Each structure stands twice: as structure tokens, then as C-alpha cells.
């Protein structure tokens, strides 16, 4: 029997909102084929008003009426959520999990002995504007077609790459999943630095944002390595060299690496 909804999203936070937006913007599905659940009435209303999809507070209703289940709850909440719906999960379901640190094996174990197909994914915030990046990998029972179905969702919001070794998903989380926050942090710092040297906040922010957009587009459109492009800007004895030398002396490069390593470690901890 055809399920009422093709996709059911459990957890209607920012990540889920971006996924639903991408699906509808690219007409992967129509609104009447998607349902989302969340315990927060405010989040349900926001999603319903913005996207005109069905919403519910009842995860069990969502599961019984959906084919693809997107798990978008906080990692700390997933075990209780899964236990609540465990008797409703069938082998017809495909589970796509975007929960940081949670392995496909840990999800499969909660629904054993049924062989539930699980695809793990780590998207990021720019999926909201069609510029997202997601790493995806399949669990023990998922088939190549399941991976393709998941990629279709995330490609609608930007781009996806297949991760063959699931142990690398924590690194994907640290680099790509959390990565936009590092970038925004840099823009905040660049804006504040502009104010420090005499610009208004408005002008400094305009300059910082456009600089970052232009730099990103050059990397993507020219295909040149970041180091090559950096050297093109860095004239010997010039202003850029002075800045890079200061950043190098203050170990900015190493500190960024330390931050990514901290995110990677936390992703591993969340999966325990």
C-alpha cells in the first residue's frame, strides 16, 4: 500500500527546515508528500506556515504513514525517540539520519532483528540557500539505490559526496557540518578588525562579506588551490604579507586545526 507521505522528518529544527526547503524548491516532491514532527508547537507552526506541509507532534503517526524517515533530532535524544517508534519500524522504511556522531550500527541495533536500511548523512546550514555540502554513507543493510535516494535529497540543497568509510563521518562533521560556523566567526572577526582600523561597522561588514563570497567563487570556478590563490594576493613586502606573517606568528593556522580537532572529538563522544 502506498504510504500517505514519501518523506517524514522527525525533528523540525534548522537542519530539517533547510532540507524541506531544498526538496520543495527543486520540486523533488510536492508539499502534500512530506510530513514533519516536533514536540514544539512553535516549530510545527513555523514549518506548516512556511512550507504548507503536514505537521504532527506524534512520531508514531508520522512513521506509520511515511516511507523515508529523516531522523533530525539531537543526538542526545535519539535513543528515546527510537524506542518510542521501534515497534512501528518496518523493513520497507529507509532511515536517513543527520544526527551528529550517531553511527548506522547504533541505529540498526535499536531496530534489530529487522534489517533496517540506514543512510547516515551530515549536511550543513547553507542547504537553506542551495549551497549546502553533505557527506553520506550507507549502513549494513542499505543498498546503492538507497544512497542515491539520500543524495537526491541533499543534492537538491547543494552537493553531496559519498563517504565509503563511516569512521570518517566524524571528520566530515568537524570540517563540513560545523564548517560554516568557523567561516561566520572569521567574518565576524574581519568585520570587527575593519572597525578597529577606522571603518564603520556597516561598511566593514559589506566589505568582509563580499570578500568572502569572491574568494570562495574563485576557488570553485578556477579550480586553483587556496595556497596558489593566496600567493597571487601576497606581494613580497606588501600589506597581505604583513598580515599573513602576523597570523603565522600567532599560530592562527594551528589554532584552526585545534578547533576542528575539538569538533571531531565531540562528534565521536556524541556517538558513544
C-alpha positions in Angstrom: 0.0 0.0 0.0 1.3 3.5 -0.9 2.2 5.5 2.1 0.4 8.8 2.5 3.8 10.6 2.7 7.0 9.8 0.9 9.2 11.6 3.5 8.6 12.0 7.2 11.0 14.3 9.1 11.4 13.7 12.8 12.6 16.9 14.4 11.8 20.2 12.8 14.8 22.3 13.7 17.1 24.4 11.5 18.6 21.5 9.6 15.3 19.9 8.9 13.9 23.2 7.7 16.7 23.5 5.2 16.2 20.0 3.9 12.4 20.6 3.4 13.2 23.9 1.7 15.6 22.2 -0.7 13.2 19.4 -1.5 10.3 21.8 -2.3 12.4 24.4 -4.1 13.7 21.9 -6.5 10.3 20.0 -6.8 11.8 16.7 -5.6 8.5 16.2 -4.0 5.3 18.3 -3.7 4.3 19.6 -0.2 1.5 17.0 0.2 4.1 14.2 0.2 6.0 15.5 3.2 5.2 15.5 6.9 7.3 16.8 9.8 7.1 16.2 13.6 8.3 18.2 16.5 7.3 18.5 20.2 7.4 22.3 19.9 4.1 23.8 18.8 6.0 26.9 17.7 8.3 24.9 15.4 5.4 23.0 14.0 3.5 26.2 13.2 6.6 27.8 11.6 7.2 24.8 9.3 3.5 24.5 8.4 3.1 28.2 7.7 6.3 28.4 5.6 6.1 25.2 3.6 2.4 24.2 3.8 3.3 20.6 4.7 1.6 18.4 7.2 2.9 18.6 10.8 2.3 16.5 13.9 3.5 16.0 17.5 3.1 12.3 17.1 6.2 10.5 15.8 4.3 7.2 15.6 1.7 8.7 13.3 4.5 10.0 11.1 6.3 6.7 10.9 3.2 4.6 10.1 2.4 7.0 7.2 5.9 7.6 5.7 8.3 5.6 3.5 11.5 7.6 4.1 12.2 8.7 7.6 14.7 11.5 8.2 16.0 11.5 11.8 16.8 15.1 12.6 16.7 15.1 16.4 19.6 16.0 18.7 22.0 13.1 19.2 21.2 13.1 23.0 17.6 12.5 22.2 17.7 9.8 19.5 17.7 6.7 21.7 14.5 7.6 23.5 12.9 8.7 20.2 13.8 5.4 18.5 12.5 3.3 21.4 9.2 5.1 21.1 8.7 4.1 17.5 10.7 0.8 17.5 7.6 -1.4 17.0 6.4 0.8 14.1 9.6 0.5 12.0 9.4 -2.0 9.1 11.9 -3.2 6.5 10.0 -1.1 3.9 11.3 2.0 5.7 14.5 3.8 4.7 16.0 5.8 7.5 18.2 8.8 6.7 20.0 10.1 9.8 21.5 13.5 10.1 22.4 13.1 13.8 26.0 14.1 14.5 28.1 11.3 15.9 25.4 8.6 15.7 26.6 5.6 13.7 24.4 3.5 11.4 25.2 0.4 13.5 23.8 2.0 16.7 20.5 2.9 14.9 20.3 -0.6 13.3 20.8 -2.2 16.7 17.8 -0.4 18.1 15.6 -2.0 15.5 17.1 -5.5 15.4 16.5 -8.2 14.4 14.8 -6.4 11.5 17.3 -5.5 8.8 16.6 -1.8 8.6 18.2 0.2 5.8 20.0 3.3 7.2 21.9 6.0 5.4 23.9 8.4 7.6 24.4 12.0 6.3 26.0 15.2 7.6 24.6 18.3 5.8 25.3 21.9 6.7 23.4 25.1 7.1 23.9 26.6 3.6 21.5 23.9 2.4 18.9 26.7 3.1 20.2 28.7 0.1 21.1 25.8 -2.2 24.8 25.9 -1.4 25.0 23.1 1.2 27.5 20.3 1.4 26.7 16.8 2.7 28.7 13.7 3.3 26.6 10.5 3.0 27.4 6.8 3.8 25.3 3.7 4.0 24.8 1.2 6.8 25.0 -2.6 6.7 21.6 -3.2 5.0 21.3 -0.1 2.8 21.5 -0.7 -0.9 23.2 1.6 -3.5 19.8 2.8 -4.6 19.1 4.0 -1.0 22.3 6.0 -1.1 21.1 7.6 -4.4 17.8 8.4 -2.9 19.5 10.2 0.0 21.9 12.0 -2.3 18.9 13.2 -4.4 17.6 15.0 -1.2 20.9 16.6 -0.3 22.0 17.4 -3.9 18.7 19.5 -4.1 20.3 21.7 -1.4 23.7 21.9 -2.9 26.1 19.0 -3.2 26.8 15.6 -1.6 29.8 13.2 -1.6 29.8 9.5 -0.7 31.9 8.5 2.3 32.9 4.9 1.9 34.4 4.5 5.4 31.9 5.5 8.0 34.6 6.2 10.6 35.4 9.3 8.5 32.0 10.8 9.2 33.1 12.4 12.4 35.8 14.2 10.4 33.1 15.3 7.8 31.1 16.7 10.7 34.1 18.6 12.0 35.1 20.1 8.7 31.9 20.5 6.7 29.0 20.2 9.2 30.5 22.7 11.6 32.5 24.5 9.0 30.0 27.3 8.2 30.2 28.4 11.8 34.0 28.8 11.6 33.5 30.9 8.4 30.9 33.1 10.0 33.3 33.5 13.0 36.0 34.7 10.6 33.7 37.2 9.0 32.8 38.5 12.5 36.5 38.9 13.3 37.2 40.6 9.9 34.3 43.0 10.4 35.5 43.9 13.9 39.0 44.3 12.6 37.7 46.8 10.0 36.1 48.8 12.7 39.3 48.7 14.7 41.2 50.4 11.8 38.6 53.1 11.2 35.7 51.8 9.1 32.1 52.0 10.1 30.5 48.6 11.1 28.2 48.7 8.1 31.0 49.4 5.6 33.3 46.8 7.2 30.6 44.1 7.1 29.8 44.8 3.5 33.5 44.5 2.6 34.0 41.4 4.6 31.0 39.5 3.2 31.8 40.4 -0.4 35.5 39.5 0.0 34.5 36.0 1.3 32.0 35.5 -1.5 34.5 36.5 -4.1 37.3 34.3 -2.6 35.0 31.3 -2.4 33.8 31.7 -6.0 37.4 32.0 -7.3 38.4 28.7 -5.6 35.4 26.9 -7.0 35.4 28.4 -10.5 39.1 28.5 -11.2 39.9 25.2 -9.6 43.1 26.6 -8.2 44.3 25.6 -4.8 43.8 28.0 -1.9 47.5 28.3 -1.4 48.0 29.3 -5.1 45.3 32.0 -4.9 46.7 33.3 -1.6 50.1 33.7 -3.2 48.6 35.7 -6.0 47.3 38.2 -3.5 50.5 38.2 -1.4 53.0 40.6 -3.0 56.5 40.5 -1.4 56.9 43.2 1.2 53.2 44.2 0.8 50.2 44.6 3.1 49.0 41.0 2.7 52.4 39.6 3.5 52.4 41.6 6.7 49.0 40.2 7.7 50.0 36.6 6.9 53.3 36.9 8.8 51.4 38.2 11.8 48.8 35.4 11.6 51.6 32.8 11.2 53.5 34.2 14.2 50.3 33.9 16.2 49.7 30.3 15.0 46.3 31.1 13.6 46.6 28.1 11.2 47.4 25.7 14.0 44.6 27.1 16.2 42.0 26.5 13.4 43.3 22.9 13.3 42.8 22.6 17.0 39.3 23.8 16.7 38.4 21.3 14.0 40.0 18.5 16.1 37.8 19.6 19.1 34.7 19.3 16.9 35.9 15.9 15.6 36.4 14.6 19.2 33.0 15.9 20.3 31.3 14.1 17.4 32.9 10.9 18.5 31.8 11.5 22.1 28.2 12.0 20.9 28.1 8.6 19.3 29.1 6.7 22.4 
